[in-house]
Amino acid sequence: MLSLPRPFQRNAWLLVAIGVFLLGTIVSAYRIYQTQAAIFWNYRTGTWLVVEAQTELQNALMAAKTFRIEPSEVARDELAVRFDVFWSRIPLILDSQEGVDIRRIDAIVPNTHKVLAELPLLDEDLERIQVGDIGSVKPFERRLASLAPLFEEMTRVVLVQDELRYRSGSLLKEMWWTVAAFLLAISAGVVLIIGNLINTRRIRNLLAQREAIERVQATQLAAIESSGEGIAMFDAEGRLGYSNEAFHQLIGDDFTRTLNLRSWRRFLTRDGARTLLRGLRQANRQMPWKGEIRGRTLAGAERDWEAHIMRRREEGFVAVIRDLTDRKAAEREHSLLQQQLHRVEKMDAVGRLAGGVAHDFNNILAAILGFGSLLELDLEDRPEQRHMAQQILNAAERGKELVQSIMTFSRTEKSERAVVEVGAICREAATMAALSIPGPAVFETEIEPRSLPVVGNATQINRAILNLCINARDALEGNRGTVRLEVARVLAEDAGMIGSAPTLPAAQQAVVSIDPISETQTRAWVGGAGKVAEFYARIRVMDDGSGISRGIMEKMFDPFFTTKDVGRGTGLGLASVLGIVKAHGGAIAVDSTIGKGSIFDILLPLQAAPTETAQAQAAAGKESATVLSDMHVLLVDDDPGAGNALGAILQKVGCEVSYVASGAEALAVVVDEPDWFDLVVTDLAMPEMSGLDLASRLREHRFARPIVLASARLQDASLEERARAGIEYTIAKPFTLSEVAAVIWSIAGARATKKIEENARAGAARAFGA
Amino acid sequence: MQFLKVLLSALALLFLGAAPSAALGEPALLTISGEIGSGNQDGKLVLDRGAFEAMPMSIVKTETPWTEGMVTFEGVPLKALLDLAAANGETIHAVALNDYAVDIPVGDSANPKVIVAYRMNGQTMRVRDKGPLWLIYPLSDEPSLRTEATHTKMIWQIKAFEIR
């Protein structure tokens, strides 16, 4: 395709018109040229041949007339000469070189031939003319006169051609001028048309540009209008000209008054005005001034603003303002979150470390406690030594508590969960707390009598309450004061008891937020931030002691952080409380005022409906004494220390004990003699074959007797895994004699019950059968 | 014989020149008037065909715009005629039968080939053939003469010369 400039494409018809016009012009010019060529072609010098011939014809006619007047001989000779002269002209027209051109003219040659044909006749007529006879000339005269029209015609055409020929120069000149003028006009027209087209395009482009600019301006104005930053323009006198909506929001304008022409000072504090004047001096056209400035709303409230000040070309200045008040708050929150994250990470690291140590320590404690309790039994008749053994047991018990605390906050401990009654646990804890709060301090309790069922671990909850009570006691610093334990059932909405604290606790995400209320009062919220239950059990421990400073509150949940004297506190108290509460999906809220005391709330999600409690089990554990049960026990443990201690205790309880150090051995023994053992007690974590694996294999071999899992890390085997492996009973390491005894007793009891039931059924069957 | 003829002609001419006569009964072929030294009739030199043919003759072969092909003209050199008339003017005012007239510089007669022809291709020229006399320039021999001006001067059907 032919590629044309755009205006031509758009006006194709115009282009065609121009083309036709030019073609017409060229054709016209060519025709004019041809005419001009014809003029030159008709150039001739022979015109006079015709003219002269005609003249001689007239002369001859004149001579004939003269003869008629006077028919003399002279007149007749004269006529003959005239005729001859006329005759002489005729061949010239037809033959002469000069006549070449006129012979090309129509009518010349035919007419001349007609004349030529007449000449001999005329000659004959001339012969017949008699001197003195006027009538004799008439035939000649008539014949000659008849030729005149021929010559008139010839003269006319020749003269017309001659006229053209003579005027050819000027005609030609005229023609060329016409052609030139014509071409000039056409060129001018074409140039005008093209110019117009280009101009049209330029105008279109300009219009498009203007539209684009208007669009951009509209967009810019919209952008300025909707900008989140306040924009205000002030004139040379410092009066407000333009301002966008964000600016009005910044100064708290409700659009009830006109702010135009108000001085800029109206929107700044005295300090801010000084800052702005300084900024204006620094700002020049190229470099805006940027800085913080104290702004003032119309209502007079002071605000922190970040301002960009630009001088305008026509004097005055533009201020772009952002409110920093919110940003500063956001920055504070951000740094707080950062601190919290660090704290959480630190707790996690320490927790892992401590958890690892605690596990190994548990095995050691298991040996001490196990053998200690055996020793205590053996020394029944030697009170002095027995007392010493009891001291060892007491110390080991404290060690056990400590390890449990560590495992709790590090969440490596995941003990059995059951639905427990918070009220009952608290009453129990209150009894113990009352014993530990001495002297001038008063301990009060107010416990909700209604059922407060919580899915959890009674021991852990108990420990948490005791911890808080002991901390409250310590906060009194031995002075007069009150420690109060309150247990209440609260709505989830009321659970966030402390003012602005996050509303609801949730297990999925731990949140530590510190909320400084005033110089002396601080609130803290630790735990989840989502609602997990309709109702919560709120366990509140309050004191009117020394209170907690903000600095301490930020750290008090950290492990190993303590304000107590060396030897009096482990630094694990609140850390383990937090671990317990989190494990229960609960939260802790703290509100403390220095010099006035502190309130600690533990919030635990309540079960929808109370179900049976685990108190029976706990009661079973308390059944102490040595219950003799003639059971044959296969004991499996890779740790000889712990294994021996447990074996000794089992023997003490009255069991016959066979000890093997690995699962493989145990399996071999049981498969050989499945009926030998009434019970298998196995450690959980063993190389090659774990306690769970062993249990599964035993069940595969149709071993139907009870299997007990004894471990310091019972949480490593979930309830489902245990159920799958057919494990019904557990012993937590480290253990005491009474704890082991409780388990053995319940197994023996179940077995006895089963036997009685079997007997009864058998008896009934017999009765029916009879 | 030829010699005798020429001699007789010369003599006749001399005779005519000395005593020009129209009494021969022949019509006048050419009348020379004006600034001439010798006339035979009222100060004019009147020559008839006989007198003309008695004069020395030149032959000029040439083409002309009015004839076809190469034509042989026979006639008297212009110089001879002027000498005969003892012309002492600058211009010959030549007049034709139809009173057409043209001025011819006397200087042209210096060319011996400029003749006043009375025969064309051996034939005496009749009035019908542009006769009786035709001033002929040697156009074919001398291309410089082939101009419009020369063509104008080549007057035919001459009846008189007036020397001015």
Interface residues (C-beta under 8 A of the other chain):
Chain A: T45 E52 T55 E56 N59 V81 D84 V85 W87 S88 L92 D95 S96 Q97 E98
Chain B: T64 P65 W66 T67 E68 L97 N98 Y100 R126 V127 R128 D129 K130 E148 H151 W156 Q157
